[in-house]
Amino acid sequence: MQILKWLLLAVLVAGAAILILRLVFPLPDVSARPHEAALPPDAQGRIGRAFADQIAAHPGQTGVVALGNGHDALASRLTLADLAETSIDAQYYIWHDDTSGLLLLDALHRAAQRGVRVRLLLDDNGIPGLDPLLATLNAQENFQIRLFNPSTVHSPKYLGYAIDFFRMNRRMHNKSMIVDGSAAIIGGRNIGDEYFQIGNAFYLDMDAVAVGHVVPETSAVFDAYWNAASVIELERVVGGASDIAAFEARIAALRETDEARELLGVVESSARAAVEGRVAHEWTHVQLVADDPAKGQGFATEDQLMISRLAQILGGIETRLDLVSAYFVPGRRGTDVFSDLARRGIEVNILTNALNTTDVLLVHAGYTKYRRDLLQAGVKLYELKLRGAQSDRQIFPMGISGASLHAKTFAVDHRRVFIVCEPACKIDPVTG
């Protein structure tokens, strides 16, 4: 009985502490904030002019260039930022303070200096150590930064989970960059060296450059999140802006490194190819699928979530499903779905990480629980596995270093291809 009393007292004290912290660090009210929309597409800009004839020749379609190579993916982003004349809208879950992250922030900063309106929307959970730099950039003209479901306490940030766990546990995994309303990069890559195959530890991923029909749809999704109640202006939760000269000096030093020189050389050739119209697009019909931003407050209904719409698409499989999922934990329901497809004579091929390539060991453990059932049902499982000297790397509780699959893509009947940037296609509710 004495123990129960102490437990009850501890619960009451913790509850009171959380209530006090919420009062001291309240979530800013954005209910009166005016709606802000994407600028109209710049048809007369360099990007708009470069693709105008192709877009006119393919009404209602989207031109797509797949970006399987990490260096090309980074070069495409830097190139579009350098070509921007009116607007850049970028939305990411993770942004690192490293070579690629700094080069992209510099590209956005230089665009803002040219008069380009830059809107950067980041998940507050994925920007460790960047608060001072982001505050400095946010204070510059034409540069706006907002945070999705931010912690109201930024030092230490994890205290926000203690204050408001259920809100903070809802994260934004969107990854897109829209330039001049004329071109967009959509896909699975966050911003960080490992996503662009820089250094020894890197992810294998996929995204695409798109022009044409899907670009306005991508802008509409960005606007929906930018104006969502769960998105807060950075200056309302983060302070400490400093002199921009320190950032510019850091960038100047970075550009002199061999690593940056090599990357910027790729950017220069990519820019020439884009301006000269030498980039070959695959023209097809593209449909954009995204979660409703109301999920950030827990208000989204099941039919507003991307996973429900993907389930409808998967229901139309006739002969074959090819799935690449870096974090594949199908659960009992997913196992039954894939097994049923295989038993109906549909060829099901799934590629995921092996034990020595996963970066989240707990996810691999979850996947192995269902592996035997899937194989017995006729599902073909493939695992990306390192061979040679790197295959004997040390394994840590939360994952390992080195090359790892991060892509979330699938193809249906060799006719429809899906490149996914949301967690829904990871088939695992806990990873990012």
C-alpha positions in Angstrom: 0.0 0.0 0.0 2.9 2.4 0.8 4.4 1.8 -2.6 1.1 2.6 -4.3 0.9 5.9 -2.4 4.4 6.8 -3.5 3.6 5.9 -7.1 0.4 8.0 -7.0 2.4 10.9 -5.6 5.0 10.5 -8.3 2.3 10.6 -11.0 0.7 13.7 -9.5 4.0 15.5 -9.3 4.9 14.6 -12.9 1.5 15.7 -14.1 1.8 19.0 -12.2 5.4 19.5 -13.7 4.1 18.9 -17.2 1.2 21.3 -16.7 3.6 24.0 -15.4 6.0 23.5 -18.3 3.2 23.8 -20.8 2.1 27.1 -19.2 5.7 28.4 -19.2 6.5 27.1 -22.8 3.1 27.4 -24.6 2.7 26.4 -28.3 2.3 29.6 -30.3 -1.2 30.4 -31.6 -1.3 30.6 -35.4 -5.0 30.8 -35.9 -4.9 34.4 -37.1 -2.0 33.9 -39.4 -2.8 34.8 -43.0 -2.8 32.1 -45.7 0.3 32.2 -47.9 0.3 30.6 -51.3 2.9 29.5 -53.9 3.8 32.1 -56.5 2.4 31.5 -60.0 4.7 29.4 -62.3 7.4 31.5 -63.9 6.8 30.6 -67.6 9.3 33.2 -68.7 12.1 32.1 -66.4 15.1 30.0 -67.5 13.5 26.8 -66.2 10.1 27.5 -67.6 11.4 28.3 -71.0 13.7 25.3 -71.1 10.7 22.9 -70.8 7.9 24.9 -72.4 7.9 23.2 -75.7 8.0 19.7 -74.2 5.2 20.5 -71.8 3.1 21.9 -74.6 3.7 18.7 -76.6 2.5 16.5 -73.7 -0.7 18.1 -72.3 -1.8 16.6 -68.9 1.4 14.7 -68.6 4.5 14.9 -66.4 8.1 14.7 -67.6 10.2 12.6 -65.2 13.9 12.0 -64.8 14.8 9.3 -62.2 17.7 10.2 -59.8 19.3 6.9 -58.7 22.8 8.3 -58.2 23.4 10.3 -55.1 25.7 12.9 -56.6 23.3 13.5 -59.5 20.5 14.0 -56.9 22.5 16.6 -55.0 23.6 18.3 -58.3 20.0 18.5 -59.5 18.9 20.3 -56.3 21.9 22.7 -56.4 21.4 23.4 -60.1 17.7 24.2 -59.7 18.4 26.5 -56.8 21.1 28.3 -58.9 18.6 28.7 -61.8 15.7 29.9 -59.6 14.4 33.4 -60.5 11.2 33.8 -58.5 10.6 31.1 -55.8 12.0 28.0 -54.0 9.7 25.9 -51.8 11.6 23.1 -50.0 10.1 20.6 -47.5 12.2 18.0 -45.7 12.2 15.7 -42.7 16.0 15.7 -42.1 18.5 18.3 -42.9 22.1 17.8 -41.6 24.9 20.2 -40.8 27.4 18.6 -43.2 28.8 19.2 -46.7 25.6 18.7 -48.7 23.4 20.3 -46.1 25.6 23.4 -46.0 26.0 23.7 -49.8 22.2 23.5 -50.2 21.6 26.1 -47.5 24.1 28.3 -49.2 22.3 27.8 -52.5 19.0 28.9 -50.9 20.7 31.9 -49.2 22.2 33.0 -52.5 18.9 32.7 -54.2 17.2 34.8 -51.5 19.9 37.4 -52.1 19.0 37.5 -55.8 15.4 38.3 -54.8 14.0 34.8 -55.0 11.3 34.0 -52.3 12.6 31.1 -50.3 10.3 29.1 -48.1 11.9 26.2 -46.1 9.7 23.8 -44.1 11.5 21.4 -41.8 10.5 18.8 -39.3 11.9 20.0 -36.0 12.9 16.5 -35.1 15.4 16.2 -38.0 17.6 19.3 -37.6 19.9 18.6 -34.7 22.4 21.4 -34.1 21.1 23.6 -36.8 19.0 26.0 -34.7 21.5 28.9 -34.6 22.3 28.7 -38.4 18.6 28.4 -39.3 17.8 31.4 -37.1 20.5 33.4 -38.9 19.2 32.5 -42.4 15.6 33.1 -41.3 16.5 36.7 -40.4 17.7 37.4 -44.0 15.4 39.1 -46.5 13.3 36.8 -48.7 14.1 33.7 -46.5 11.4 32.2 -44.4 11.7 29.0 -42.3 8.9 27.2 -40.5 9.0 24.1 -38.3 6.6 21.2 -38.2 5.4 20.2 -34.7 8.3 22.0 -33.0 9.3 21.5 -29.5 8.5 24.6 -27.5 11.7 24.0 -25.5 14.8 24.0 -27.7 17.5 23.6 -25.0 17.2 20.7 -24.4 14.9 19.9 -27.3 13.9 16.5 -26.1 12.2 18.0 -23.1 9.4 18.9 -25.6 8.5 15.2 -25.7 8.0 15.2 -21.9 5.7 18.2 -22.2 3.6 17.2 -25.2 4.5 13.6 -26.2 1.5 12.8 -28.4 1.8 15.9 -30.5 5.6 15.6 -30.8 5.4 12.0 -31.8 3.7 13.0 -35.1 6.3 13.9 -37.6 6.4 15.1 -41.2 8.3 12.9 -43.7 7.6 14.9 -46.9 10.6 15.5 -49.1 10.2 17.9 -52.0 11.7 21.0 -53.6 9.8 23.2 -56.1 11.6 25.9 -58.1 9.9 28.7 -59.9 6.7 26.7 -59.9 8.2 25.0 -63.0 10.2 22.0 -61.7 10.1 19.8 -58.6 12.3 17.1 -57.0 10.2 14.5 -55.2 11.3 11.3 -53.6 12.9 9.5 -50.7 16.1 11.5 -50.0 16.5 13.8 -47.0 19.3 16.3 -47.0 22.6 14.9 -45.6 25.8 13.4 -47.0 24.7 9.8 -46.5 21.7 10.4 -48.8 23.9 11.7 -51.6 26.6 9.0 -51.4 29.2 11.3 -49.9 31.7 9.5 -47.6 31.9 5.9 -46.5 28.4 5.6 -45.0 25.6 6.2 -47.4 22.1 5.2 -48.4 20.8 3.8 -51.7 17.7 5.8 -52.5 15.6 7.2 -55.3 13.9 10.4 -56.2 13.0 12.2 -59.4 13.0 15.6 -61.2 9.5 16.4 -62.5 8.2 19.1 -64.9 4.7 19.5 -66.2 1.4 18.5 -64.7 2.4 17.2 -61.3 4.4 20.4 -60.3 1.3 22.5 -59.4 0.0 19.5 -57.4 3.3 19.4 -55.5 3.0 23.1 -54.8 -0.5 22.7 -53.4 0.7 20.0 -51.0 3.5 22.3 -49.9 1.0 25.1 -49.3 -1.3 22.9 -47.3 1.6 22.0 -44.9 3.1 25.5 -44.9 -0.3 26.9 -43.6 -1.1 24.0 -41.3 -1.9 24.6 -37.7 1.0 22.2 -36.7 3.5 24.4 -38.5 5.1 27.3 -36.6 7.4 30.2 -37.8 10.9 29.4 -36.7 11.4 32.8 -35.0 8.5 32.0 -32.6 10.3 29.0 -31.0 14.0 29.6 -31.9 16.1 32.6 -31.1 19.8 33.5 -31.4 20.3 34.8 -34.9 23.9 35.9 -35.6 25.9 37.7 -38.2 25.4 36.1 -41.7 29.1 36.8 -42.4 30.2 33.8 -40.2 28.0 31.5 -42.3 29.4 32.9 -45.5 33.0 32.5 -44.3 32.3 28.9 -43.4 30.8 28.3 -46.9 33.9 29.9 -48.5 36.2 27.5 -46.6 34.0 24.5 -47.5 34.0 25.3 -51.2 37.8 25.0 -51.1 37.8 21.4 -50.0 38.4 18.6 -52.5 35.0 17.0 -51.7 33.1 20.2 -52.4 35.1 21.0 -55.6 34.2 17.6 -57.0 30.5 18.0 -56.2 30.3 21.5 -57.6 31.9 20.3 -60.8 29.0 17.9 -61.3 26.6 20.8 -60.6 28.2 22.9 -63.3 27.8 20.2 -66.0 24.2 19.5 -64.8 23.3 23.2 -65.0 24.6 23.4 -68.6 22.6 20.3 -69.6 19.4 21.7 -68.0 19.7 25.2 -69.6 20.5 23.7 -73.0 17.6 21.3 -72.9 19.7 18.2 -73.0 17.9 16.4 -70.1 15.8 13.6 -71.5 12.5 13.3 -69.6 10.1 10.3 -69.6 6.6 11.7 -70.3 3.8 9.9 -68.6 0.7 10.4 -66.4 1.7 11.0 -62.8 -0.5 11.1 -59.7 0.7 12.7 -56.5 -0.4 11.1 -53.2 0.2 12.7 -49.8 -1.1 12.6 -46.3 -3.4 15.4 -45.1 -1.4 17.8 -42.8 -4.1 17.5 -40.3 -2.3 14.3 -39.2 0.1 16.5 -37.4 -2.6 17.2 -34.8 -4.1 13.8 -35.0 -7.2 15.0 -36.8 -6.7 13.2 -40.2 -9.3 10.6 -41.0 -8.2 7.2 -42.4 -9.2 8.1 -45.9 -7.0 11.3 -45.7 -3.9 9.2 -45.1 -1.6 8.1 -47.9 -1.5 4.5 -46.8 -5.3 4.2 -47.5 -4.9 5.5 -51.1 -1.9 3.3 -51.7 -4.0 0.3 -50.5 -6.6 1.1 -53.2 -3.8 1.2 -55.8 -2.4 -2.1 -54.7 -5.8 -3.6 -54.9 -5.6 -3.3 -58.7 -2.6 -5.7 -59.2 -3.1 -8.2 -62.0 0.2 -10.0 -62.5 3.2 -8.6 -60.6 4.2 -6.4 -57.6 7.8 -5.3 -57.2 8.4 -3.6 -53.8 11.6 -1.9 -52.5 11.2 -1.1 -48.8 14.2 -0.2 -46.7 12.2 -0.6 -43.4 10.0 -3.6 -44.2 8.0 -4.8 -41.2 4.7 -6.0 -42.7 3.0 -7.0 -39.5 0.3 -9.7 -39.5 -2.1 -7.7 -41.7 0.6 -6.9 -44.3 1.9 -10.4 -44.3 -1.6 -11.7 -45.0 -2.0 -9.2 -47.9 1.3 -10.1 -49.6 0.7 -13.8 -49.0 -2.8 -13.6 -50.5 -1.4 -11.9 -53.6 1.2 -14.7 -54.0 -1.4 -17.5 -53.6 -3.6 -15.9 -56.2 -0.7 -16.3 -58.7 0.6 -12.8 -58.6 4.4 -12.5 -58.6 5.5 -10.6 -55.5 9.1 -9.5 -55.3 10.3 -7.6 -52.2 13.8 -6.1 -51.7 14.8 -4.9 -48.2 17.9 -4.6 -46.1 19.8 -7.6 -44.7 21.2 -7.7 -41.2 24.5 -6.1 -42.1 23.0 -3.2 -44.2 20.1 -2.1 -42.0 20.6 1.1 -40.1 17.8 0.2 -37.6 18.5 -3.3 -36.1 15.1 -3.3 -34.3 13.3 -3.0 -37.7 15.2 -6.0 -39.1 14.3 -8.0 -36.0 10.6 -7.1 -36.7 10.9 -8.1 -40.3 12.4 -11.6 -39.6 9.3 -12.5 -37.5 7.3 -12.6 -40.8 10.0 -13.8 -43.2 9.2 -17.5 -43.0 5.4 -17.0 -43.5 6.0 -14.8 -46.6 8.4 -17.3 -48.2 6.1 -20.2 -47.5 3.3 -18.3 -49.3 5.4 -17.9 -52.4 6.6 -14.3 -51.9 10.1 -13.8 -53.2 12.3 -11.9 -50.7 15.6 -10.3 -51.6 18.0 -8.7 -49.1 20.7 -6.1 -49.9 23.8 -7.6 -48.3 27.3 -6.3 -48.1 30.1 -8.6 -49.2 33.9 -8.5 -48.8 35.7 -6.6 -46.1 32.8 -4.3 -45.1 30.5 -7.3 -44.5 32.2 -7.9 -41.1 31.4 -4.5 -39.6 30.5 -4.2 -36.0 26.7 -4.2 -35.3 25.3 -1.7 -32.8 21.9 -1.9 -31.0 20.2 0.7 -33.1 21.8 -0.1 -36.4 25.1 -0.1 -38.3 27.2 2.1 -40.5 28.1 1.8 -44.2 25.9 1.4 -47.3 22.2 0.9 -46.6 19.0 0.8 -48.6 16.8 3.8 -47.9 14.5 3.7 -51.0 10.7 3.3 -50.8 9.5 2.4 -54.3 7.2 -0.1 -55.9 6.0 -1.1 -59.4 2.7 -2.7 -60.4 2.4 -5.0 -63.4 5.5 -3.4 -65.1 3.2 -0.5 -66.0 3.0 1.8 -62.9 5.9 3.0 -60.8 5.7 4.7 -57.4 8.5 6.7 -55.7 7.5 7.3 -52.1 8.8 10.0 -49.7 6.3 9.3 -46.9 6.7 6.6 -44.3 3.6 4.8 -45.4 5.6 2.7 -48.0 8.2 1.8 -45.4 5.7 -0.7 -44.1 6.9 0.2 -40.6 5.2 2.7 -38.3 8.3 3.7 -36.2 11.0 4.8 -38.5 11.7 8.1 -40.4 
